[in-house]
Amino acid sequence: MKVLLVEDDASLREGMGELISDLAEVRSVGDVGAALAALGEERFELVVTDLRIGGGEAGGRSVLEAARKGRQAVAIVSAASPDEVTRALRPWVPDGVLVKPFQIEDILGLVERFLAVHRNVELASRGQLPSEGDWVECSPGVHLASPGGGASGAIWVRLAAQSQWEWAARARGREAALLLEGELEFEGTHFVAPATFFVGADDTPEVRTPTGCLVITLGLDG
């Protein structure tokens, strides 16, 4: 699994990168331009970025926006409180906030939460498919199934060919998803099975599928 770390303080970037490397492959960059280039070149299970990258909140907002459009999870690092961070980034909502100063266990715990939900959705996909009686039509051509209970368990999404839907598998988003069959388009970002993606906090993107598709999702803990 891969994590993108965006931090303009070289010593902090090195220290955080070393910690995260115990859990995942890390790509560390020091400015917004390099972050946007990295997001254009590869996918990450998590993007960790300082809010005031380059000295202003616009930097963190740019990284968050680019990662969100690519359906990748984003955690913001800031000395501000979580509520202040959310206000600064509106209308975007980060998937996690790491408040400075932080302890080693804080950053390790945050990163592990995001990596774990990706691992667990893959494990859940290997289980038994929902039975026909589990599926509920929530929109024309769109069916959901949550045989284990949707609040904390896996939710399956099945879309018929040529269907469109405003994604709403979970009320608040923050879910890792695995596309098991077919193709899926999120507002210009195209996925072909097998593929993983992340639906961010409070995000309800418009999706469509030319082929029909099957997706399993799992919500982020905490």
C-alpha positions as MATLAB code, in Angstrom:
seq = 'MKVLLVEDDASLREGMGELISDLAEVRSVGDVGAALAALGEERFELVVTDLRIGGGEAGGRSVLEAARKGRQAVAIVSAASPDEVTRALRPWVPDGVLVKPFQIEDILGLVERFLAVHRNVELASRGQLPSEGDWVECSPGVHLASPGGGASGAIWVRLAAQSQWEWAARARGREAALLLEGELEFEGTHFVAPATFFVGADDTPEVRTPTGCLVITLGLDG';
ca = [
       0.000    0.000    0.000;
       1.100    3.562   -0.708;
       0.953    6.845    1.215;
       1.692   10.285   -0.213;
       3.231   12.639    2.376;
       3.136   16.368    1.591;
       5.180   18.496    4.025;
       7.358   21.541    3.296;
       9.403   21.293    6.502;
      12.265   19.006    5.443;
      13.109   17.660    8.900;
       9.460   16.987    9.753;
       8.922   15.392    6.346;
      11.875   13.077    6.900;
      10.757   12.101   10.403;
       7.134   11.493    9.417;
       8.225    9.570    6.339;
      10.383    7.242    8.401;
       7.491    6.526   10.763;
       4.964    5.878    8.000;
       7.426    3.668    6.113;
       7.013    1.072    8.871;
       3.418    0.645    7.657;
       3.416    1.396    3.935;
       5.420    2.534    0.945;
       5.858    6.316    1.241;
       6.325    8.977   -1.424;
       7.382   12.245    0.233;
       7.181   15.644   -1.486;
       7.777   19.183   -0.271;
       5.464   21.414   -2.311;
       2.063   21.556   -3.940;
       3.372   21.164   -7.492;
       5.188   17.930   -6.630;
       2.104   16.667   -4.786;
      -0.168   17.291   -7.759;
       2.359   15.617  -10.062;
       2.489   12.564   -7.789;
      -1.306   12.333   -7.732;
      -1.293   12.413  -11.508;
       1.246    9.590  -11.745;
      -0.001    6.996   -9.259;
      -2.697    6.153   -6.746;
      -2.411    6.182   -2.966;
      -4.409    4.571   -0.176;
      -3.866    7.772    1.827;
      -2.637   11.329    1.230;
      -1.243   13.082    4.326;
      -0.740   16.797    3.771;
       0.032   19.829    5.888;
      -2.795   22.367    5.773;
      -0.508   25.367    5.216;
       1.785   23.769    2.673;
       3.759   26.592    1.062;
       2.667   29.025    3.764;
      -1.066   29.248    3.066;
      -4.231   27.201    3.425;
      -4.705   27.257   -0.356;
      -1.919   24.684   -0.675;
      -3.599   22.111    1.524;
      -6.911   22.809   -0.170;
      -5.374   22.189   -3.625;
      -3.940   18.839   -2.552;
      -7.212   17.810   -0.903;
      -9.231   18.767   -3.973;
      -6.961   16.854   -6.368;
      -6.906   13.751   -4.188;
     -10.669   13.843   -3.690;
     -11.281   14.073   -7.433;
      -9.130   10.958   -7.826;
     -11.116    9.194   -5.060;
      -8.226    8.961   -2.579;
      -8.437    9.468    1.187;
      -6.917   12.642    2.675;
      -5.730   13.430    6.195;
      -4.778   17.017    7.067;
      -1.938   17.884    9.457;
      -2.392   21.213   11.253;
      -1.884   23.085   14.496;
      -5.505   24.220   14.214;
      -8.382   22.284   15.763;
     -10.371   19.833   13.604;
     -13.298   22.281   13.485;
     -11.008   25.113   12.359;
      -9.511   22.874    9.673;
     -12.965   21.958    8.389;
     -14.000   25.620    8.231;
     -10.792   26.551    6.383;
     -11.308   23.858    3.732;
     -15.020   24.276    3.023;
     -16.708   22.945    0.962;
     -14.165   20.122    1.112;
     -14.093   17.924    4.224;
     -10.923   15.994    5.121;
     -11.218   12.319    6.012;
      -8.943   12.721    9.026;
      -7.120   15.452   10.951;
      -3.786   15.107   12.781;
      -3.329   17.983   15.239;
       0.148   19.354   15.939;
       2.010   18.696   18.127;
       1.388   14.970   17.839;
       2.913   11.839   19.293;
       4.381    8.952   17.333;
       1.399    6.774   18.158;
      -0.955    9.463   16.823;
       0.409    9.434   13.285;
       0.885    5.672   13.256;
      -2.677    5.163   14.478;
      -4.119    7.526   11.866;
      -2.283    5.901    8.973;
      -3.099    2.387   10.160;
      -6.840    3.190   10.262;
      -6.842    4.021    6.570;
      -4.654    1.099    5.570;
      -6.771   -1.284    7.646;
     -10.048   -0.315    5.953;
      -8.494   -1.030    2.550;
      -7.201   -4.416    3.747;
     -10.504   -5.294    5.346;
     -12.664   -4.442    2.338;
     -10.514   -6.760    0.254;
     -10.927   -9.518    2.843;
     -14.696   -8.926    2.939;
     -14.886   -9.257   -0.847;
     -13.688  -12.855   -0.577;
     -16.739  -13.833    1.445;
     -20.120  -15.002    0.252;
     -22.025  -12.732   -2.120;
     -25.356  -11.380   -0.872;
     -28.352  -13.524   -1.716;
     -31.036  -12.148   -4.018;
     -33.243  -11.506   -0.998;
     -30.624   -9.198    0.522;
     -30.737   -6.666   -2.320;
     -32.892   -3.536   -2.040;
     -33.505   -1.193   -4.964;
     -32.763    2.369   -3.850;
     -32.935    3.969   -7.298;
     -33.720    2.729  -10.823;
     -30.991    0.265  -11.739;
     -29.239    0.649   -8.357;
     -29.395   -2.019   -5.641;
     -27.739   -2.129   -2.201;
     -27.207   -5.076    0.121;
     -25.880   -5.089    3.684;
     -26.320   -8.641    4.952;
     -24.072   -8.025    7.966;
     -25.588   -4.672    8.923;
     -24.679   -1.495    7.073;
     -23.644    0.644   10.038;
     -20.346   -1.168   10.591;
     -20.384   -4.013    8.098;
     -19.841   -4.242    4.383;
     -22.300   -2.677    1.950;
     -22.572   -4.084   -1.556;
     -23.562   -1.883   -4.487;
     -24.873   -3.236   -7.796;
     -25.561   -0.923  -10.724;
     -27.196   -1.956  -13.991;
     -25.624   -0.995  -17.324;
     -26.074    2.693  -18.258;
     -27.395    3.589  -14.822;
     -26.521    6.776  -12.926;
     -26.598    7.445   -9.205;
     -25.623   10.063   -6.651;
     -23.403    7.871   -4.489;
     -24.966    7.341   -1.077;
     -23.927    3.924    0.190;
     -23.248    5.525    3.600;
     -24.722    8.746    4.930;
     -21.356   10.413    5.701;
     -19.050    8.731    3.183;
     -15.512    7.902    4.444;
     -15.549    4.431    2.936;
     -13.048    2.289    1.097;
     -14.476    0.506   -1.922;
     -13.421   -2.299   -4.205;
     -14.819   -2.489   -7.730;
     -15.190   -6.212   -8.375;
     -16.923   -6.271  -11.753;
     -17.492   -3.850  -14.623;
     -16.626   -0.186  -15.006;
     -17.495    2.889  -12.969;
     -17.095    6.606  -13.645;
     -16.891    9.223  -10.888;
     -17.300   12.683  -12.402;
     -14.576   12.104  -14.979;
     -12.461    9.521  -13.133;
     -12.824    6.098  -14.751;
     -12.279    2.789  -12.942;
     -12.138   -0.695  -14.466;
     -12.393   -3.778  -12.244;
     -10.518   -4.742  -10.220;
      -9.898   -1.313   -8.717;
      -9.979    0.353   -5.310;
     -11.177    3.853   -4.471;
     -12.256    5.933   -1.488;
     -15.445    7.948   -1.099;
     -14.530   10.924    1.072;
     -16.242   12.513    4.041;
     -19.632   14.056    3.232;
     -19.062   13.346   -0.471;
     -21.949   12.328   -2.738;
     -20.426   12.205   -6.233;
     -22.425   11.446   -9.344;
     -21.507    8.017  -10.707;
     -22.407    6.152  -13.855;
     -21.555    2.809  -15.388;
     -21.610    1.904  -19.096;
     -21.327   -1.821  -18.390;
     -22.971   -2.397  -15.040;
     -20.821   -3.037  -11.985;
     -20.480   -4.662   -8.577;
     -18.808   -2.837   -5.672;
     -18.206   -3.668   -2.014;
     -17.564   -0.886    0.512;
     -16.460   -0.708    4.136;
     -16.658    2.349    6.374;
     -13.636    3.882    8.085;
     -13.499    3.234   11.835;
     -13.486    6.210   14.148;
];
